[in-house]
Amino acid sequence: MPGRSPAIDSVGGTLELTLAEMREERCGRQAALDRLCELLAIQLLRYLMDAGEVESGLLAGMAHPKLVKALIALHDRPEADWTLNGLAREAGMSRARFASLFRDTVGQVG
């Protein structure tokens, strides 16, 4: 279906796997269900971001093509001594533009 998010298309397959695991009592069932539920949550969050349903907050930042680069860097290297200049550089933006966009989109500043 045109215009559909790949994230929402993947939910159907994950739901089928989840239901199959629920139907039978097998070794590793609970571990599989735990992981499948985590995957469903990720897929639904991706869908909300792709659909533009998240207007502000961290998820809105993760949905923004430039802000996500800085947020991923923060996540991947939490030990780094991050500065506004460093985060702006990760996002490929000027310091002023990054600060303004981050505040307007994520709604938080240090």
DRENPA-3360 file (N, C-alpha, C; in nm, 2 decimals, always signed):
BEGIN
1 = MPGRSPAI = +0.09/-0.12/+0.00/+0.00/+0.00/+0.00/+0.09/+0.12/+0.00 ~ +0.08/+0.21/-0.10/+0.16/+0.33/-0.11/+0.15/+0.42/+0.02 ~ +0.26/+0.48/+0.06/+0.26/+0.57/+0.17/+0.26/+0.51/+0.31 ~ +0.26/+0.38/+0.31/+0.26/+0.31/+0.44/+0.40/+0.30/+0.49 ~ +0.41/+0.31/+0.62/+0.54/+0.30/+0.69/+0.59/+0.16/+0.69 ~ +0.72/+0.14/+0.65/+0.78/+0.01/+0.66/+0.77/-0.04/+0.81 ~ +0.77/+0.05/+0.90/+0.77/+0.01/+1.04/+0.63/-0.06/+1.07 ~ +0.52/+0.00/+1.02/+0.39/-0.06/+1.05/+0.37/-0.19/+0.98;
9 = DSVGGTLE = +0.43/-0.20/+0.86/+0.42/-0.32/+0.78/+0.49/-0.44/+0.85 ~ +0.59/-0.41/+0.93/+0.66/-0.52/+1.00/+0.59/-0.57/+1.12 ~ +0.50/-0.49/+1.17/+0.43/-0.52/+1.29/+0.35/-0.65/+1.27 ~ +0.29/-0.67/+1.15/+0.20/-0.79/+1.13/+0.28/-0.92/+1.15 ~ +0.40/-0.92/+1.09/+0.49/-1.04/+1.11/+0.53/-1.06/+1.25 ~ +0.56/-0.96/+1.32/+0.59/-0.97/+1.46/+0.48/-1.02/+1.54 ~ +0.36/-0.97/+1.51/+0.24/-1.01/+1.59/+0.21/-1.16/+1.56 ~ +0.23/-1.21/+1.44/+0.21/-1.35/+1.41/+0.31/-1.43/+1.49;
17 = LTLAEMRE = +0.44/-1.39/+1.49/+0.53/-1.47/+1.57/+0.50/-1.47/+1.72 ~ +0.45/-1.36/+1.77/+0.41/-1.34/+1.91/+0.30/-1.44/+1.94 ~ +0.19/-1.44/+1.85/+0.08/-1.53/+1.88/+0.12/-1.67/+1.87 ~ +0.21/-1.71/+1.78/+0.26/-1.85/+1.77/+0.33/-1.89/+1.89 ~ +0.41/-1.80/+1.95/+0.48/-1.83/+2.08/+0.38/-1.85/+2.19 ~ +0.27/-1.77/+2.19/+0.18/-1.77/+2.30/+0.09/-1.90/+2.30 ~ +0.07/-1.96/+2.18/-0.01/-2.08/+2.16/+0.05/-2.20/+2.22 ~ +0.18/-2.21/+2.22/+0.25/-2.34/+2.26/+0.34/-2.31/+2.38;
25 = ERCGRQAA = +0.34/-2.41/+2.47/+0.43/-2.41/+2.58/+0.56/-2.48/+2.54 ~ +0.66/-2.40/+2.51/+0.79/-2.45/+2.46/+0.91/-2.39/+2.54 ~ +1.02/-2.46/+2.53/+1.14/-2.41/+2.59/+1.18/-2.27/+2.54 ~ +1.20/-2.18/+2.62/+1.24/-2.05/+2.58/+1.13/-1.96/+2.55 ~ +1.01/-2.00/+2.57/+0.89/-1.93/+2.53/+0.88/-1.79/+2.59 ~ +0.91/-1.78/+2.72/+0.90/-1.65/+2.79/+1.01/-1.55/+2.74 ~ +1.13/-1.60/+2.72/+1.24/-1.52/+2.67/+1.20/-1.47/+2.53 ~ +1.14/-1.56/+2.44/+1.10/-1.52/+2.31/+0.99/-1.41/+2.32;
33 = LDRLCELL = +0.89/-1.43/+2.40/+0.78/-1.34/+2.42/+0.84/-1.20/+2.47 ~ +0.93/-1.20/+2.56/+0.99/-1.08/+2.61/+1.05/-1.00/+2.49 ~ +1.13/-1.07/+2.41/+1.20/-1.00/+2.30/+1.10/-0.95/+2.20 ~ +1.00/-1.04/+2.17/+0.90/-1.00/+2.07/+0.82/-0.87/+2.11 ~ +0.79/-0.87/+2.24/+0.72/-0.75/+2.29/+0.81/-0.62/+2.28 ~ +0.94/-0.64/+2.31/+1.03/-0.53/+2.29/+1.03/-0.48/+2.15 ~ +1.04/-0.58/+2.06/+1.04/-0.55/+1.91/+0.91/-0.48/+1.87 ~ +0.80/-0.52/+1.92/+0.67/-0.46/+1.89/+0.67/-0.31/+1.94;
41 = AIQLLRYL = +0.72/-0.29/+2.05/+0.73/-0.15/+2.11/+0.82/-0.06/+2.02 ~ +0.93/-0.12/+1.97/+1.02/-0.04/+1.88/+0.95/-0.01/+1.75 ~ +0.88/-0.11/+1.69/+0.82/-0.10/+1.57/+0.71/+0.01/+1.58 ~ +0.63/+0.01/+1.69/+0.52/+0.10/+1.70/+0.58/+0.25/+1.72 ~ +0.69/+0.26/+1.80/+0.75/+0.39/+1.81/+0.80/+0.44/+1.68 ~ +0.86/+0.35/+1.60/+0.91/+0.39/+1.47/+0.79/+0.44/+1.38 ~ +0.68/+0.37/+1.39/+0.56/+0.41/+1.31/+0.52/+0.55/+1.35 ~ +0.51/+0.57/+1.48/+0.46/+0.70/+1.53/+0.56/+0.81/+1.48;
49 = MDAGEVES = +0.69/+0.79/+1.48/+0.78/+0.89/+1.43/+0.77/+0.91/+1.28 ~ +0.76/+0.80/+1.20/+0.74/+0.80/+1.06/+0.62/+0.88/+1.02 ~ +0.51/+0.86/+1.10/+0.38/+0.92/+1.07/+0.37/+1.06/+1.11 ~ +0.47/+1.11/+1.18/+0.47/+1.25/+1.23/+0.38/+1.27/+1.35 ~ +0.35/+1.16/+1.42/+0.26/+1.17/+1.53/+0.32/+1.22/+1.66 ~ +0.45/+1.24/+1.66/+0.52/+1.28/+1.78/+0.57/+1.42/+1.75 ~ +0.51/+1.52/+1.82/+0.54/+1.66/+1.79/+0.66/+1.72/+1.87 ~ +0.68/+1.67/+1.99/+0.79/+1.72/+2.07/+0.84/+1.61/+2.16;
57 = GLLAGMAH = +0.95/+1.63/+2.22/+1.01/+1.54/+2.31/+1.12/+1.46/+2.24 ~ +1.18/+1.36/+2.31/+1.29/+1.28/+2.26/+1.25/+1.21/+2.14 ~ +1.13/+1.15/+2.13/+1.10/+1.08/+2.00/+1.09/+1.17/+1.88 ~ +1.05/+1.30/+1.90/+1.05/+1.39/+1.79/+1.19/+1.42/+1.75 ~ +1.28/+1.43/+1.85/+1.42/+1.45/+1.81/+1.48/+1.33/+1.73 ~ +1.44/+1.21/+1.77/+1.48/+1.09/+1.71/+1.43/+1.08/+1.56 ~ +1.31/+1.15/+1.54/+1.25/+1.15/+1.41/+1.31/+1.25/+1.32 ~ +1.38/+1.35/+1.37/+1.44/+1.46/+1.29/+1.57/+1.41/+1.23;
65 = PKLVKALI = +1.58/+1.43/+1.09/+1.70/+1.38/+1.03/+1.83/+1.43/+1.07 ~ +1.84/+1.55/+1.13/+1.97/+1.61/+1.18/+1.98/+1.58/+1.33 ~ +1.88/+1.61/+1.40/+1.89/+1.59/+1.55/+1.92/+1.45/+1.59 ~ +1.87/+1.36/+1.51/+1.89/+1.21/+1.54/+2.04/+1.18/+1.54 ~ +2.12/+1.25/+1.46/+2.27/+1.22/+1.45/+2.33/+1.26/+1.59 ~ +2.29/+1.37/+1.64/+2.35/+1.41/+1.77/+2.30/+1.32/+1.88 ~ +2.17/+1.28/+1.88/+2.12/+1.20/+1.99/+2.18/+1.06/+1.98 ~ +2.20/+1.01/+1.86/+2.27/+0.88/+1.85/+2.41/+0.89/+1.91;
73 = ALHDRPEA = +2.48/+1.00/+1.88/+2.62/+1.02/+1.93/+2.62/+1.02/+2.08 ~ +2.52/+1.09/+2.14/+2.51/+1.10/+2.28/+2.49/+0.96/+2.34 ~ +2.41/+0.88/+2.28/+2.38/+0.75/+2.33/+2.50/+0.65/+2.31 ~ +2.57/+0.67/+2.20/+2.68/+0.58/+2.17/+2.80/+0.61/+2.25 ~ +2.82/+0.74/+2.28/+2.94/+0.78/+2.36/+2.90/+0.87/+2.48 ~ +2.83/+0.81/+2.58/+2.79/+0.89/+2.69/+2.90/+0.94/+2.78 ~ +3.02/+0.88/+2.77/+3.13/+0.92/+2.85/+3.20/+1.04/+2.79 ~ +3.17/+1.08/+2.67/+3.23/+1.20/+2.60/+3.19/+1.33/+2.68;
81 = DWTLNGLA = +3.28/+1.42/+2.67/+3.25/+1.55/+2.74/+3.18/+1.64/+2.63 ~ +3.05/+1.62/+2.62/+2.97/+1.68/+2.51/+2.95/+1.83/+2.54 ~ +2.97/+1.91/+2.43/+2.94/+2.05/+2.44/+2.84/+2.08/+2.33 ~ +2.78/+2.20/+2.34/+2.68/+2.24/+2.24/+2.75/+2.24/+2.10 ~ +2.87/+2.29/+2.09/+2.94/+2.29/+1.96/+2.96/+2.15/+1.91 ~ +3.00/+2.06/+2.00/+3.02/+1.92/+1.96/+2.89/+1.85/+1.91 ~ +2.78/+1.87/+1.97/+2.66/+1.82/+1.93/+2.61/+1.88/+1.80 ~ +2.63/+2.01/+1.79/+2.59/+2.08/+1.66/+2.68/+2.02/+1.55;
89 = REAGMSRA = +2.80/+1.99/+1.57/+2.89/+1.94/+1.47/+2.84/+1.80/+1.43 ~ +2.80/+1.72/+1.53/+2.75/+1.58/+1.50/+2.62/+1.59/+1.41 ~ +2.54/+1.69/+1.43/+2.42/+1.71/+1.36/+2.44/+1.78/+1.22 ~ +2.56/+1.83/+1.20/+2.59/+1.90/+1.08/+2.53/+2.04/+1.07 ~ +2.52/+2.11/+1.18/+2.45/+2.23/+1.19/+2.53/+2.34/+1.27 ~ +2.49/+2.46/+1.25/+2.56/+2.57/+1.33/+2.51/+2.55/+1.48 ~ +2.59/+2.61/+1.57/+2.56/+2.60/+1.71/+2.43/+2.66/+1.74 ~ +2.40/+2.78/+1.68/+2.28/+2.86/+1.71/+2.16/+2.78/+1.65;
97 = RFASLFRD = +2.17/+2.73/+1.53/+2.06/+2.66/+1.47/+2.03/+2.53/+1.55 ~ +2.13/+2.46/+1.58/+2.12/+2.34/+1.66/+2.04/+2.36/+1.79 ~ +2.09/+2.46/+1.86/+2.03/+2.49/+2.00/+1.89/+2.53/+1.98 ~ +1.85/+2.61/+1.88/+1.72/+2.65/+1.86/+1.63/+2.53/+1.82 ~ +1.67/+2.46/+1.72/+1.60/+2.34/+1.68/+1.58/+2.24/+1.79 ~ +1.69/+2.21/+1.86/+1.68/+2.11/+1.97/+1.58/+2.16/+2.08 ~ +1.58/+2.28/+2.11/+1.49/+2.34/+2.21/+1.34/+2.33/+2.16 ~ +1.32/+2.37/+2.04/+1.19/+2.37/+1.98/+1.13/+2.23/+1.96;
105 = TVGQVG = +1.22/+2.13/+1.92/+1.18/+2.00/+1.89/+1.17/+1.91/+2.01 ~ +1.28/+1.90/+2.09/+1.29/+1.81/+2.20/+1.23/+1.88/+2.32 ~ +1.24/+2.01/+2.33/+1.18/+2.08/+2.44/+1.26/+2.09/+2.57 ~ +1.39/+2.05/+2.56/+1.48/+2.06/+2.67/+1.61/+2.11/+2.63 ~ +1.67/+2.18/+2.72/+1.81/+2.22/+2.70/+1.88/+2.20/+2.83 ~ +2.01/+2.18/+2.83/+2.09/+2.15/+2.95/+2.09/+2.26/+3.05;
% end
